[in-house]
Amino acid sequence: MVYSISFSNVQTLIGDGKIIIRDRQILTVDKTEVIGTVKAIVERLKQPYL
């Protein structure tokens, strides 16, 4: 049982039989896609509210 932990303590994480984090790198997220999505949201938020 783990009471408290931070991300820096995690080297490998397995959930539902799949490796999610290996060598402290998140494998389940496409960083390029996330960055593109965030940029689009930021541009939309910059526009005046009408």
C-alpha positions in Angstrom: 0.0 0.0 0.0 1.3 3.5 -0.9 0.3 6.4 1.3 2.0 9.2 -0.6 4.2 9.5 -3.6 5.3 12.1 -6.2 5.8 11.7 -9.9 9.6 11.8 -9.4 9.3 8.6 -7.5 7.7 6.7 -10.4 10.0 5.0 -12.9 7.4 2.5 -14.3 3.6 2.4 -14.1 1.4 -0.4 -15.3 -2.3 -0.1 -15.4 -4.9 -2.5 -16.8 -2.0 -4.6 -18.1 -0.5 -1.8 -20.1 2.7 0.1 -19.5 1.8 3.7 -19.1 5.1 5.1 -17.9 8.5 3.6 -18.7 11.8 5.2 -17.6 9.8 8.3 -16.4 8.4 8.9 -19.9 4.6 8.9 -20.4 3.9 6.5 -23.3 0.1 6.9 -23.6 0.0 10.6 -24.6 0.9 12.0 -28.1 2.7 15.2 -27.1 2.4 16.7 -30.6 -1.4 16.2 -30.5 -1.7 17.7 -27.1 0.4 20.8 -28.0 -1.6 21.3 -31.1 -4.9 21.1 -29.2 -3.6 23.5 -26.5 -2.4 26.0 -29.1 -5.9 26.0 -30.8 -7.6 26.5 -27.5 -5.3 29.4 -26.6 -6.0 31.1 -30.0 -9.7 30.7 -29.4 -9.4 32.2 -25.9 -7.5 35.2 -27.3 -10.4 36.2 -29.5 -12.8 38.8 -28.0 -16.0 37.5 -26.5 -19.0 38.6 -28.6 
